[in-house]
Amino acid sequence: MAESNEPEGAVQNELERLRGETQALRAELDETNQGVVALYAELDKQAEQLREASELKSRFLSYMSHEFRTPLGSVLSIARLLSDEMDGPLTPEQHRQVKYISVAARELSDMVDDLLDLAKIEAGRITISPAWFDMVDLFAALRGTFRPITEMTEADLIFEDPEGMPKLYTDDRKLAQILRNYISNALKFTPRGTVKVSAHLQDDGTVCFAVRDTGIGIPGDLQKDLFKDFSQLESPMQKRLRGTGLGLSLCKRYAELLGGHVGMESKPGEGSVFFVVLPRTLPEGTADATL
């Protein structure tokens, strides 16, 4: 009888051992689950804090931008009145000084607009308003916008004739803002030389707008971050120029809203080309949408 009980005892011991291991595994699993739950709770808390911080940042940017717009508008209006000699004639030197005031105020106004646009995008309040337009008219408007600036620089701004190009159906104001940012940057970093603006129809039916300059160029290790928020070049020239570092980031976001993409190529000492590729017609579901 003793011999027959030995196998039963061994089986019983093995079962007890397995039960013990199972209980230990369950306890370890419960502890792990509790840790995971706590981790998720902490992640949710941090995500909520990030959302609140992002919302506060957007509110601050929007409020600050609106508050700056009124005094800037007053400065620009007064500069215009002085330039038009509404209160009497000005000497050539006074005209030059008023022009400097006007250009500086316009640069600051553009920075404020960039901040306000960023706040609108992050809050999902950007409206896309497409329409059919001719690129000749777009280039003519841009040429007029930059005429006062080019008169104060040694760089030549050239718009290549877009004749023969088809009309586009997209938001021309957003496209104009992208090109204004490109042209403004090109003029800033091209002390002397040329800045060319062009547009051509590609084989896949999209349209490529490019701004090519003969400026200082951009080192390869700095190019990957150019289209990120608040990104600015580390160069002696950049330190003399004002900006938010948002211009190219907004170009990227606007291009994506219009169904396209941005890009650039550059070589130090040879110049740069910044481009935006857009479909001829806005993709369905994007038109008349608030994003």
MIBA-318973 format. One line per 10 residues: number of its first residue (from 0); for each residue x, y, z of N, C-alpha, C. Coordinates in pm, whole numbers, plus 32768, in hexadecimal, padded with zeros to 4 digits. Each point is the difference from the previous one (the first is absolute). Example, Ala and Ser with C-alpha at 12.3 -4.5 7.8 and 13.67 -1.06 7.14 Angstrom:
% MIBA-318973
0	8527,7DC7,830C,7FA7,8077,8000,805A,8078,8000 | 7FDD,8069,7FB8,8052,8077,8006,7FB3,806D,8049
//
This chain:
% MIBA-318973
0	8053,7F87,8000,7FAD,8079,8000,8057,807E,8000 | 806C,8002,8045,8058,8075,8008,8036,8024,7F78 | 8025,7F93,7FB0,8036,801C,7F7C,7F97,803F,7FA5 | 7F80,7FD5,800E,7F96,8036,7FAA,7FE1,8091,801F | 801D,802B,807D,7FE3,808B,8026,806B,8062,7FD1 | 8078,7FCA,7FE1,806C,805A,7FD9,7FE3,804B,7F7E | 7FCD,7FBB,7F97,7FDF,804C,7F85,7F94,8068,8018 | 7F9C,7FD9,8053,7F96,8061,801C,8037,807A,8049 | 805B,7FE8,805C,803D,806E,804A,8052,805A,7FA6 | 8048,7FC4,7FA0,8052,804E,7FA3,7FA8,8058,7FA7
10	7F91,7FC4,7FD3,7FA3,804D,7FAC,7FC4,8074,804E | 7FDE,7FE1,807E,7FC5,8068,8055,8063,8073,8016 | 807E,7FDB,8017,8066,8066,8015,8013,8055,7F82 | 7FFF,7FBB,7F8C,8011,8048,7F82,7F8B,8061,7FE9 | 7F85,7FD2,8022,7F8C,8056,7FF2,8009,8079,805B | 802F,7FE8,807B,800F,8070,805D,8067,8065,7FCD | 806E,7FC8,7FC9,8067,8059,7FCB,7FC9,8055,7F8D | 7FB5,7FBE,7FA6,7FC6,8048,7F8E,7F9B,8068,802E | 7FAF,7FDD,8067,7FA1,8062,8036,8049,807A,8038 | 806F,7FE3,8047,804E,806D,8038,8038,805B,7F93
20	8035,7FC2,7F95,8035,8051,7F92,7F92,8051,7FBB | 7F8A,7FC1,7FF1,7F90,8046,7FC2,7FD5,8079,8053 | 7FF9,7FEB,8083,7FD9,806E,8058,8068,8071,7FFC | 8080,7FD8,7FF9,8069,8065,7FF9,7FF7,804F,7F7C | 7FE4,7FB7,7F93,7FF1,8042,7F7F,7F88,805E,8000 | 7F91,7FD3,803E,7F8A,8055,8008,801C,807E,804F | 8048,7FEE,8070,8021,8075,8052,8059,8061,7FB2 | 8061,7FC7,7FB7,8058,8055,7FAF,7FB2,8046,7F91 | 7FA1,7FB5,7FC2,7FAF,803B,7F97,7FA7,806F,8036 | 7FC4,7FE9,8076,7FAD,8068,803E,8052,807D,801D
30	8079,7FEA,8032,8056,8072,801E,8025,804B,7F81 | 801D,7FB4,7F93,8020,803F,7F80,7F88,804E,7FCC | 7F89,7FC4,800A,7F87,8044,7FD1,7FE9,8082,804D | 8018,7FFC,8081,7FEF,8079,8050,8063,806C,7FD4 | 807A,7FD3,7FE1,8064,805F,7FCF,7FD9,803D,7F7B | 7FC8,7FAB,7FA7,7FD5,8031,7F7D,7F8E,8064,800F | 7FA0,7FDF,8055,7F90,805A,8018,8031,8086,8037 | 805E,7FF9,805E,8037,807C,8038,804B,8050,7F96 | 8048,7FB7,7FA9,8049,8044,7F95,7FA1,8045,7FA0 | 7F93,7FBA,7FD8,7F9D,803D,7FA7,7FC1,807A,8041
40	7FE4,7FF5,8081,7FC5,8073,8046,805F,8077,7FFE | 8081,7FE6,8014,8063,806B,7FFE,800E,803B,7F74 | 7FFD,7FA7,7F9A,8007,8031,7F76,7F88,8056,7FDD | 7F88,7FD4,802C,7F87,804F,7FE8,800A,8088,8043 | 8036,8000,807A,800F,807E,8049,8060,805E,7FB7 | 8072,7FC7,7FD2,8060,8053,7FB9,7FCA,802F,7F7A | 7FB3,7FA9,7FBB,7FC5,8028,7F81,7F9E,8073,8014 | 7FB3,7FFA,806C,7FA1,806C,801E,804A,8081,8020 | 806E,7FF4,8049,8050,8077,801F,803C,803D,7F80 | 802C,7FA8,7FA5,8036,8031,7F81,7F94,8045,7FAE
50	7F86,7FC7,7FFF,7F91,803E,7FB8,7FE0,808A,803A | 7FFF,8008,8085,7FE3,8080,8040,806E,8066,7FE1 | 807E,7FD3,8006,8070,805A,7FE2,7FFA,8030,7F6F | 7FDF,7FA3,7FA4,7FF6,8025,7F73,7F8E,8063,7FEA | 7F90,7FEB,8044,7F8F,805B,7FF2,8023,808A,8038 | 8044,8003,8072,8029,8080,803A,8061,8049,7FA5 | 805D,7FB3,7FC2,805F,803E,7FA4,7FB8,803E,7F89 | 7F9F,7FB5,7FC9,7FB6,8033,7F8D,7FB0,807C,8025 | 7FC3,7FFF,8076,7FB4,8076,802D,805C,8077,8011 | 8075,7FE8,803B,8060,806C,8015,802E,803B,7F7B
60	8024,7FA9,7FA2,802E,802F,7F7E,7F93,8051,7FBA | 7F84,7FCD,8006,7F92,8046,7FBF,7FE7,8088,8041 | 7FFC,8003,8085,7FE7,807D,8047,806F,8066,7FE6 | 807E,7FD2,800B,8071,8059,7FEC,8001,8038,7F72 | 7FE3,7FA9,7F9F,8001,802B,7F75,7F97,806B,7FE6 | 7F88,7FEA,8034,7F95,8063,7FEE,8022,8084,8043 | 803F,7FF9,8076,8023,807B,8048,806C,804F,7FB6 | 805A,7FBC,7FBB,806A,8044,7FB6,7FCC,803E,7F7E | 7F98,7FC7,7FC9,7FD2,802D,7F7C,7FD4,8092,7FFF | 7FBA,802C,8068,7FCB,8089,8001,806F,8069,7FFE
70	8062,7FFB,805C,806A,8066,7FF9,8054,7FF6,7F81 | 8015,7F88,7FCD,804B,7FF1,7F85,7FB6,803F,7F8A | 7F7C,7FED,7FFF,7FB0,803E,7F98,8008,8097,8005 | 8004,8036,807A,800C,8091,8010,8086,8032,7FCC | 806C,7FB7,801F,8085,8027,7FD2,8006,8000,7F67 | 7FCA,7F97,7FC4,8000,7FF7,7F6E,7FAC,806F,7FC0 | 7F8E,8020,803C,7FAB,806A,7FCB,8044,8088,8008 | 8040,801C,8073,8045,8080,800F,8075,800A,7F9F | 804A,7F91,7FF1,8071,8000,7FA1,7FCF,801B,7F73 | 7F8C,7FC8,7FDE,7FC8,8016,7F79,7FD9,8092,7FEE
80	7FC3,803B,8066,7FDA,808D,7FF8,807B,805B,7FF0 | 8068,7FE0,804C,807B,804F,7FF6,803E,7FF2,7F75 | 8003,7F84,7FCE,803C,7FE8,7F7D,7FB2,8047,7F91 | 7F7B,8009,8010,7FAD,8046,7F9D,8002,8098,8013 | 804A,802E,8067,8010,8090,801B,7F79,8045,8017 | 7FA9,7FBB,804B,7F7D,803A,801F,800D,807A,805B | 8068,8004,8055,8013,806F,805E,8071,805B,7FD6 | 8029,7FF8,7F82,806A,8058,7FD0,8071,7FB0,7FC0 | 8052,8042,7FB3,806C,7FBC,7FB9,806C,7FCB,805E | 8042,7F94,7FD4,806F,7FC4,804A,807F,800E,7FB0
90	806F,8006,8046,8081,8000,7FBD,8020,7F72,7FD2 | 805D,7FEF,7FA2,8026,7F77,7FD6,802B,7FA7,8075 | 8048,803B,8061,802B,7FB1,8074,7F88,7FD5,8053 | 7F9D,8059,8010,7F88,7FDC,804C,7FB1,7F93,7FB8 | 7FF9,8008,7F7C,7FBE,7F96,7FB4,8045,7F7A,8019 | 8086,8001,8002,804A,7F85,8016,7FE4,7FC7,808B | 7FFA,8059,8064,7FE6,7FD3,8088,7F72,7FC8,800E | 7F9F,8042,7FC0,7F76,7FD0,8005,7FF6,7F76,7FBD | 804C,7FED,7F94,7FFD,7F7F,7FBC,8038,7F93,805B | 806A,801E,804A,8038,7FA1,805F,7F98,7FDB,806B
100	7FBA,8065,8031,7F98,7FE7,8065,7F94,7FA4,7FC7 | 7FD6,801D,7F86,7F97,7FB2,7FC0,802B,7F70,7FEB | 807A,7FEB,7FCF,8032,7F78,7FE8,800C,7FB4,8083 | 8036,8040,8069,800F,7FBE,8082,7F7A,7FDB,803C | 7F9F,805B,7FF5,7F7A,7FE3,8035,7FBE,7F90,7FB3 | 8017,7FFC,7F7B,7FC7,7F96,7FAF,803D,7F79,8024 | 8084,7FFD,801B,8041,7F84,8029,7FC6,7FCE,8084 | 7FEE,805D,805D,7FC8,7FDA,8082,7F70,7FD2,7FF0 | 7FB5,8042,7FA9,7F76,7FD8,7FE6,7FFB,7F72,7FC5 | 805E,7FE1,7FA8,8005,7F7A,7FC6,801E,7F97,806B
110	8058,8021,805F,801E,7FA3,806D,7F84,7FE7,8056 | 7FB6,806C,801C,7F85,7FF3,804E,7F9B,7FA7,7FB6 | 7FF7,8014,7F7C,7FA5,7FAE,7FB1,8028,7F6D,8005 | 8083,7FE5,7FFE,802F,7F75,800A,7FD4,7FC1,8083 | 8010,8049,806E,7FD7,7FCC,8082,7F69,7FE7,8005 | 7FB4,805D,7FC7,7F70,7FF0,8000,7FD5,7F89,7FAB | 8040,7FEE,7F8D,7FE1,7F8E,7FAA,8020,7F7C,8046 | 8072,7FFC,8048,8024,7F87,8049,7F95,7FDF,8068 | 7FD3,8067,8048,7F97,7FE9,8065,7F81,7FCD,7FBF | 7FDB,8036,7F8B,7F88,7FD2,7FBC,800C,7F70,7FD1
120	8074,7FDE,7FCA,8015,7F76,7FD1,7FF5,7F9E,8073 | 8044,8020,8070,7FFE,7FA4,8072,7F75,7FF8,803E | 7FB1,8068,7FF2,7F78,7FFD,8035,7F9C,7FC7,7F9C | 8031,7FDD,7F87,7FA8,7FC8,7F9A,7F9F,8064,7FC6 | 8029,807F,7FF4,7FA5,8068,7FD0,8031,8041,7F7F | 804A,7FB5,7FAE,802C,8033,7F7F,7F99,7FDC,7F95 | 7FD2,8063,7FB7,7F9B,7FEB,7F98,8041,7FFE,7F76 | 7FE1,7F99,7FB2,8031,7FF6,7F78,7F94,8035,7FA1 | 8023,8065,7FB1,7FA0,803F,7FA5,8037,7FFA,7F71 | 7FE4,7F96,7FB8,8038,7FF1,7F79,7FB3,804F,7F97
130	8044,801F,7F93,7FC2,8043,7F8E,805B,7FED,7F88 | 7FC8,8010,7F88,8052,7FFA,7F88,804B,8083,7FF0 | 8081,7FFA,7FDF,804D,807A,7FEB,8070,7FE6,7F9D | 8031,806D,7FC7,806C,7FFB,7F9D,8083,8022,8045 | 8068,7FB3,7FE2,8081,8016,8042,8040,8084,7FD8 | 7FDD,8035,7F8A,8034,8082,7FD9,7FD4,806A,8064 | 7F82,7FF8,802C,7FCC,8060,8063,8045,7FED,8087 | 8018,7F82,8026,8044,7FE5,807F,808C,803B,7FFF | 804A,7FEA,7F95,8089,8034,7FF7,8000,8099,7FFD | 7F9E,803D,7FBE,7FF8,8092,7FFB,7FEA,803A,808B
140	7FAA,7FBF,804F,7FE6,802F,8088,807C,7FF3,8057 | 8048,7F92,7FF2,807A,7FEC,804E,806B,8065,7FD8 | 8009,801C,7F80,8063,8061,7FCF,7FE6,8089,8040 | 7F80,8028,8006,7FDE,807F,803E,801D,8002,8095 | 7FE9,7F8F,8043,8018,7FF8,8090,8093,8017,8022 | 8059,7FC8,7FAF,808F,8006,8021,8049,8076,7FBF | 7FBA,8051,7FB1,8045,806F,7FBD,8043,805F,8065 | 7FBD,802A,806D,8044,805A,805F,807B,7FC0,8040 | 7FFD,7F7D,8015,8071,7FBC,8040,8076,7FF6,7FA1 | 7FE5,7FDB,7F83,806C,7FF0,7FA0,8045,8084,7FE0
150	7FB9,806E,8013,803E,8083,7FEA,806B,801E,8067 | 7FFE,7FB7,8070,8061,8017,806C,806A,7F92,8006 | 8002,7FA4,7FA1,8062,7F94,7FFF,804F,8002,7F7D | 806B,7FB3,7FFF,8051,7FF3,7F87,7FE0,7F81,7FB4 | 7F9C,7FB6,802D,7FD7,7F85,7FBC,7F91,801E,7F9C | 8004,7FBD,7F8F,7F99,800F,7F99,7F96,7F93,8011 | 7F83,802A,800C,7F91,7FA2,800A,7FC1,7FEF,7F76 | 8004,7F86,7FCD,7FD2,7FE2,7F78,7F8E,7F9B,8005 | 7F90,8021,7FC0,7F8F,7FA4,7FF3,8000,7FCA,7F71 | 8019,7F80,7FF1,7FFF,7FC5,7F7B,7F71,7FF9,7FCC
160	7FEF,801D,7F80,7F7C,8008,7FC3,7FB8,7F79,8006 | 7F8B,7FF9,8043,7FB6,7F81,8008,7F9B,7FEF,7F8F | 8014,8043,7F91,7FA0,7FF8,7F92,7FF3,7F70,7FD0 | 7F87,7FDB,7FDB,7FE5,7F79,7FD2,7FDF,7FA1,8071 | 8011,802B,807D,7FDE,7FAC,8072,7F69,8000,8014 | 7FC7,7F8E,8023,7F6E,7FFA,8016,7FD9,8049,8080 | 7F81,8020,800B,7FCE,803B,807B,8001,7F97,8070 | 8009,8030,8079,8000,7FA9,8075,7F7F,8013,8050 | 7FD5,7F94,8040,7F8E,8009,805B,8033,7FD9,808B | 8025,8067,804D,8031,7FEB,8087,7FF1,8084,804C
170	8031,8005,807A,7FF9,807C,804F,8077,8057,7FDA | 7FE8,8065,7FAD,806F,8052,7FCE,8041,8051,806F | 7FB5,8022,8068,803C,804D,806D,8063,7FAD,8050 | 7FDF,7F80,8016,805F,7FA9,8046,807B,7FE8,7FA9 | 7FEA,7FEA,7F7F,8071,7FEE,7FA5,8057,807E,7FFD | 7FC1,8075,7FFB,804B,807E,7FFF,8052,800F,8080 | 7FC8,7FD3,8070,8049,800B,807E,807B,7FA6,8000 | 7FF2,7F88,7FC7,8074,7FA7,7FF5,806D,8042,7FAE | 7FDA,8035,7F8C,8063,803E,7FA7,803B,807F,803E | 7FAF,804C,8049,8035,8078,8042,806C,7FDB,8065
180	7FE9,7F95,804A,8064,7FD4,8060,8080,7FD6,7FBA | 7FF1,7FB3,7F95,8075,7FD3,7FB4,804F,8078,7FCA | 7FB7,805E,7FC0,8042,8073,7FC3,8043,8058,8069 | 7FBA,8018,806E,8037,8052,806B,8082,7FC6,8035 | 8000,7F7C,801A,807A,7FBE,8030,8070,8009,7F99 | 7FDD,7FEA,7F82,8066,8004,7F97,8040,8089,7FF7 | 7FB0,8069,800B,8036,8088,7FFA,8058,801E,8079 | 7FD9,7FCD,8074,804E,8018,8079,808B,7FC1,7FF6 | 8007,7F89,7FC6,807E,7FB6,7FFC,8047,800A,7F79 | 7FD6,8063,7FB1,8044,801B,7F81,8027,8094,8000
190	8071,8020,803F,8028,808D,8008,8009,8042,7F77 | 802F,7FB4,7F9D,8003,8030,7F75,7FF9,7F85,7FA7 | 7FC2,8011,7F8C,7FEC,7F8F,7FA7,7F72,8001,7FCB | 7FC6,7F8A,7FEF,7F79,7FF6,7FC9,7FA9,7FA0,8051 | 7F81,801F,7FFF,7F99,7FA8,8038,7F98,7FEC,7F92 | 7FEE,7F83,7FD5,7FA3,7FE3,7F93,7F89,7FB0,8033 | 7F89,8029,7FD4,7F84,7FBC,8023,7FC7,7FC2,7F81 | 7FE0,7F80,8006,7FD0,7FBB,7F88,7F92,7F9D,8023 | 7FBA,7FD3,7F99,7F99,7F99,8010,7FFD,7FAD,7F81 | 7FF6,7F7C,8011,7FF5,7FAB,7F89,7FAA,7F87,801E
200	7FBF,7FD1,7F96,7FA8,7F8C,800B,8054,7F81,7FF6 | 7FED,7FA4,805E,804D,7F84,8002,7FB5,7F91,7FB8 | 8048,7F92,7FE5,7FC7,7F92,7FB2,7F87,7FC1,8044 | 7FFD,8003,8085,7F8F,7FC1,8047,7F89,805F,800F | 8007,8077,7FC2,7F8F,805D,8004,8005,8063,8073 | 8062,7FF1,805A,800F,8061,806C,804F,8079,7FCE | 7FFC,806B,804E,8048,807B,7FDD,806A,801A,806A | 807B,8018,7FD2,806F,801B,805B,8022,8095,7FFB | 7FF4,8044,8072,802A,808A,800E,8088,7FFF,8045 | 805F,804A,7FC6,8088,7FFF,8038,8034,808E,800F
210	804C,8015,806A,8047,807E,8017,8093,7FDE,800B | 804D,802A,7F9C,808F,7FDF,7FF8,8054,807E,8016 | 8065,7FF6,8056,8055,8073,801A,8093,7FDD,7FEE | 8051,8067,7FF8,8091,7FF0,7FF5,8042,802F,8080 | 7FBF,7FE7,8071,802E,8033,8081,806A,7FAB,8041 | 8004,8004,8086,806C,7FC3,804C,7FF4,7F68,8005 | 7F89,7FC9,7FE7,7FEF,7F70,8007,7FF3,7FCF,808F | 7FDC,7F80,800F,7FE6,7FC6,8084,804E,7F7E,800D | 8051,7FEF,8069,8048,7F82,8015,7FA2,7F89,800B | 802D,7F8D,7FD3,7FAB,7F89,8000,7FCE,7FD7,8089
220	8052,8011,8069,7FD7,7FD4,8086,7F94,8059,803C | 7FE5,8073,7FC4,7F98,805A,8034,7F7E,7FF6,7FB1 | 8002,7FBA,7F91,7F8C,8000,7FA7,7F8B,7FAF,8037 | 801B,7F96,804B,7F95,7FA5,802B,7F9E,8041,8061 | 802A,806A,8046,7FA9,803E,8064,7FBF,8082,7FD1 | 8016,8025,7F83,7FD3,8084,7FD2,7F69,8011,8006 | 7FB5,7F94,7FE7,7F6E,800B,7FFA,7FBD,7FE1,8087 | 804F,8001,806C,7FC8,7FEA,8085,7FDF,8087,8041 | 7FA4,7FFE,8061,7FD9,807B,8046,8078,8041,8044 | 8009,8083,7FF2,8065,8054,8042,808F,7FDB,7FD9
230	8010,7FC5,7F8A,8085,7FDB,7FD2,803F,8077,7FB8 | 807E,8020,8024,8049,806C,7FC0,8091,7FD6,7FEA | 803A,8036,7F97,808B,7FE0,7FE0,805D,8040,8066 | 8069,7FB6,8023,8069,8038,8055,806C,803B,7FA6 | 7FF4,807F,7FE3,8062,8042,7FAB,800B,8092,8029 | 8073,803F,7FE5,800E,808F,8022,7F93,8055,7FBF | 7FD7,7FDE,7F85,7F99,804E,7FBC,7F7A,7FF1,8045 | 7FE0,7F86,802E,7F80,7FE9,8042,7FF5,8055,807F | 806F,8011,8047,7FFC,804E,807B,7FE0,8092,7FE7 | 8019,802F,7F86,7FE0,808C,7FDF,7F72,8010,7FCE
240	7FBC,7F8F,7FE7,7F7A,8006,7FC7,7F99,7FD3,8067 | 7F8D,803D,7FFB,7F95,7FDD,805D,7FA3,7F9B,7FC2 | 7FC7,7FAC,8057,7FA1,7F9E,7FCF,7FD4,7FA6,8071 | 7F92,7FB9,7FEA,7FCB,7FA5,8065,8032,7F73,7FEE | 8034,7FE0,7F89,8023,7F76,7FE4,7F86,7FAB,7FE0 | 7F8F,8043,7FE1,7F84,7FB8,7FE2,7FDE,7FFF,7F6C | 8041,8054,7FB3,7FD9,8011,7F74,7FFF,7F7E,7FB1 | 806F,7FB5,8003,8008,7F85,7FB3,7FA5,7F93,803B | 7FF2,8000,8084,7FA4,7FA0,803E,7F71,8016,7FD1 | 7FD7,8080,7FF8,7F7A,801F,7FCF,7FF3,7FDC,7F6C
250	806A,8014,7FB3,7FFD,7FD7,7F72,7FE1,7F6B,7FF5 | 8042,7FB1,8051,7FEA,7F6F,7FFE,7F71,7FDC,8025 | 7FCD,8040,8067,7F77,7FE2,802D,7F98,802B,7F98 | 8014,8076,7FC5,7FA3,802F,7F9A,8002,7FA4,7F87 | 8077,7FD7,7FD6,800B,7FA7,7F8C,7FB6,7F7E,8018 | 800E,7FC8,8078,7FBA,7F84,8020,7F69,8014,8002 | 7FD1,8074,8032,7F71,801C,7FFF,7FCB,800A,7F72 | 8057,802B,7FA3,7FD7,800E,7F74,801B,7F82,7FAF | 8025,7F93,8043,8015,7F81,7FBC,8087,7FF2,7FBF | 8061,8052,8027,8084,7FFB,7FC2,806F,7FEB,8065
260	8079,8023,7FD8,8073,7FF1,8059,806A,8067,7FDB | 805E,8015,805D,806C,805F,7FEB,8085,7FB6,7FFD | 8068,8046,7FD6,8086,7FC7,7FFF,8066,806B,7FE0 | 807F,7FDA,8005,806A,8060,7FE4,8080,7FB8,7FD9 | 8056,8049,7FBC,8087,7FD1,7FDF,805D,8077,8011 | 8078,7FE6,8031,805B,806F,8017,8090,7FD1,8007 | 805B,8059,7FD9,8090,7FEA,800D,803E,807F,8036 | 804F,7FF5,806B,803F,8077,8039,8052,804A,7F97 | 7FEC,8082,7FFA,804A,8053,7FA3,7FC7,8006,7F74 | 7F9C,7FAB,7FE3,7FC6,7FFC,7F78,7F6F,802C,7FFC
270	7FBB,7FF7,806F,7F74,8028,8003,7FA3,7F8E,8025 | 7F7F,801E,7FFB,7F9A,7FA0,8029,7F87,8008,7FA4 | 7FB3,7F96,8000,7F7F,8001,7FBC,7F9A,7FC2,805F | 7F96,8049,801C,7F91,7FD0,8052,7F87,7FF1,7FA5 | 7FBA,7F91,800D,7F90,7FE8,7FA6,7F87,7FCB,804B | 7F8C,8010,7FC2,7F84,7FC6,8031,7FBA,7FC2,7F89 | 7FD3,7F85,8010,7FBC,7FB6,7F97,7F6D,7FEF,8028 | 7FA5,802F,7FAA,7F71,7FFB,801E,7FB4,7FC0,7F8C | 7F90,7FBE,801D,7FAB,7FCF,7F93,7FBE,8076,7FB9 | 7FE0,7FEF,7F81,7FBE,806D,7FB5,7F7A,8023,803E
280	7FBA,7F9D,8032,7F80,8019,8043,8005,7FC5,808C | 7FC3,8045,805C,8000,7FD5,808B,7FBD,7F78,800E | 803A,7FA3,804D,7FC3,7F7C,8012,7F73,800A,8038 | 7FA9,7FA3,7FD7,7F76,8000,8033,8001,7FF2,8097 | 7FA1,8045,8040,7FF6,7FFA,8090,8050,806B,8046 | 8059,8045,7FB5,8050,806B,803C,7FC3,8088,7FE9 | 7FC0,8010,7F8C,7FC7,8082,7FDD,7F97,802C,8064 | 8002,8083,801D,7F9E,803D,805B,7FFC,7FBC,8087 | 8075,7FCE,802C,8005,7FBB,8082,804C,8052,8064 | 7FD5,7FF9,807D,8048,803F,806D,804E,7F93,8046
290	8085,800F,8002,8056,7F95,8033,8036,8023,8088
//
